[in-house]
């Protein structure tokens, strides 16, 4: 299992009015994304709705480890999120 955690670069955070973002991909497929929005709109149901998938993602990682699959964690930055 290849897990890639992508965050905005410092330059991109600055150009986005200091709003940050995070994206997680598993084996190249995006499974999680959250980003800062307008403070009055920053709710679980709007800007952070992928949070509801965390339990499933944890189970997926657990099951992969239990099955003996490798686990590779990569942290990167990007100007594209």
C-alpha positions as a LaTeX table, in Angstrom:
\begin{tabular}{lrrr}
\hline
Residue & $x$ (\AA) & $y$ (\AA) & $z$ (\AA) \\
\hline
Unk1 & 0.00 & 0.00 & 0.00 \\
Unk2 & 1.48 & 3.32 & $-1.09$ \\
Unk3 & 0.11 & 6.27 & 0.88 \\
Unk4 & 0.98 & 9.75 & $-0.30$ \\
Unk5 & 0.22 & 12.74 & 1.93 \\
Unk6 & 0.29 & 15.97 & $-0.06$ \\
Unk7 & 0.17 & 19.45 & 1.43 \\
Unk8 & 0.43 & 22.87 & $-0.20$ \\
Unk9 & 3.87 & 24.35 & $-0.53$ \\
Unk10 & 4.62 & 27.42 & 1.59 \\
Unk11 & 4.53 & 29.58 & $-1.53$ \\
Unk12 & 1.12 & 28.20 & $-2.54$ \\
Unk13 & $-0.29$ & 28.69 & 0.97 \\
Unk14 & 0.80 & 32.31 & 0.79 \\
Unk15 & $-0.70$ & 32.81 & $-2.68$ \\
Unk16 & $-3.97$ & 31.22 & $-1.44$ \\
Unk17 & $-4.34$ & 33.87 & 1.27 \\
Unk18 & $-2.71$ & 31.59 & 3.85 \\
Unk19 & $-5.24$ & 28.80 & 3.41 \\
Unk20 & $-3.73$ & 25.35 & 3.56 \\
Unk21 & $-4.89$ & 22.03 & 2.12 \\
Unk22 & $-4.09$ & 18.36 & 2.51 \\
Unk23 & $-4.76$ & 15.46 & 0.18 \\
Unk24 & $-4.15$ & 11.74 & 0.71 \\
Unk25 & $-3.77$ & 9.26 & $-2.11$ \\
Unk26 & $-3.64$ & 5.49 & $-1.72$ \\
Unk27 & $-2.02$ & 3.66 & $-4.61$ \\
Unk28 & $-2.49$ & 6.79 & $-6.75$ \\
Unk29 & $-6.21$ & 7.25 & $-5.99$ \\
Unk30 & $-7.35$ & 10.30 & $-4.02$ \\
Unk31 & $-9.18$ & 9.12 & $-0.90$ \\
Unk32 & $-9.08$ & 12.23 & 1.31 \\
Unk33 & $-8.98$ & 15.99 & 0.85 \\
Unk34 & $-9.54$ & 18.90 & 3.19 \\
Unk35 & $-8.74$ & 22.57 & 2.83 \\
Unk36 & $-9.17$ & 25.80 & 4.67 \\
Unk37 & $-12.13$ & 27.78 & 3.48 \\
Unk38 & $-13.96$ & 30.79 & 4.72 \\
Unk39 & $-14.05$ & 30.54 & 8.54 \\
Unk40 & $-17.82$ & 30.89 & 8.63 \\
Unk41 & $-18.17$ & 27.97 & 6.19 \\
Unk42 & $-15.56$ & 25.67 & 7.74 \\
Unk43 & $-17.82$ & 22.83 & 8.83 \\
Unk44 & $-17.55$ & 19.05 & 8.72 \\
Unk45 & $-20.32$ & 18.88 & 6.14 \\
Unk46 & $-18.74$ & 21.43 & 3.82 \\
Unk47 & $-14.96$ & 21.92 & 3.87 \\
Unk48 & $-14.04$ & 18.84 & 5.87 \\
Unk49 & $-16.54$ & 16.20 & 4.73 \\
Unk50 & $-13.82$ & 13.66 & 3.84 \\
Unk51 & $-13.21$ & 13.35 & 7.58 \\
Unk52 & $-16.05$ & 10.83 & 7.65 \\
Unk53 & $-13.88$ & 8.40 & 5.63 \\
Unk54 & $-11.07$ & 8.26 & 8.20 \\
Unk55 & $-12.37$ & 5.13 & 9.97 \\
Unk56 & $-12.61$ & 3.27 & 6.65 \\
Unk57 & $-9.10$ & 4.38 & 5.68 \\
Unk58 & $-7.71$ & 3.17 & 9.02 \\
Unk59 & $-9.39$ & $-0.19$ & 8.53 \\
Unk60 & $-7.99$ & $-0.40$ & 5.00 \\
Unk61 & $-4.45$ & 0.20 & 6.31 \\
Unk62 & $-4.95$ & $-2.31$ & 9.13 \\
Unk63 & $-6.25$ & $-4.96$ & 6.75 \\
Unk64 & $-3.35$ & $-4.38$ & 4.36 \\
Unk65 & $-0.85$ & $-4.85$ & 7.19 \\
Unk66 & $-2.66$ & $-7.90$ & 8.48 \\
Unk67 & $-2.49$ & $-9.41$ & 4.98 \\
Unk68 & 1.27 & $-8.80$ & 4.91 \\
Unk69 & 1.20 & $-6.02$ & 2.33 \\
Unk70 & 3.96 & $-3.43$ & 2.41 \\
Unk71 & 3.17 & 0.05 & 3.67 \\
Unk72 & 4.94 & 3.01 & 2.10 \\
Unk73 & 4.27 & 6.53 & 3.42 \\
Unk74 & 5.38 & 9.49 & 1.33 \\
Unk75 & 5.01 & 13.15 & 2.32 \\
Unk76 & 5.17 & 15.75 & $-0.45$ \\
Unk77 & 4.18 & 19.33 & $-1.17$ \\
Unk78 & 2.41 & 20.62 & $-4.23$ \\
Unk79 & 1.12 & 23.82 & $-5.79$ \\
Unk80 & $-1.74$ & 21.89 & $-7.40$ \\
Unk81 & $-4.03$ & 21.31 & $-4.41$ \\
\hline
\end{tabular}
